[in-house]
Amino acid sequence: MSTLPIMKQCCTTCPFKQDANGHWQNPTLASEVMTRTLFQAQQICHGTEGNNREPRNRCKGAYDQNYVIYERIGLEPEKHLE
């Protein structure tokens, strides 16, 4: 897993961020991100990349969704978010 810190909360554009009804902002994109990142890579938070698209943080929403699976396969995900 990456050494980039995980966001403390979902950014404003995060597809996993819940609306007032508790639904994801963009369920289709959230599902695509989970599928793509589960075993291939970590999702970078696009809300924190900056002008040069430099990765600064991992997406909290994507990480939280994959957390249980990481734990079950023995990857020991971080318990303390930075």
HUFEN-V679083 format. One record per run of one state. SS is the DSSP state (@ for helix, = for strand, . for the rest). FROM is the first residue (numbers start at 1). TO is the last residue. If there is no record, write none. Layout:
<<SS	FROM	TO> <SS	FROM	TO>>
//
This chain:
<<.	1	4> <=	5	6> <.	7	17> <=	18	18> <.	19	23> <=	24	24> <.	25	26> <@	27	37> <.	38	43> <=	44	44> <.	45	45> <@	46	48> <.	49	56> <=	57	58> <.	59	59> <@	60	72> <.	73	82>>
//
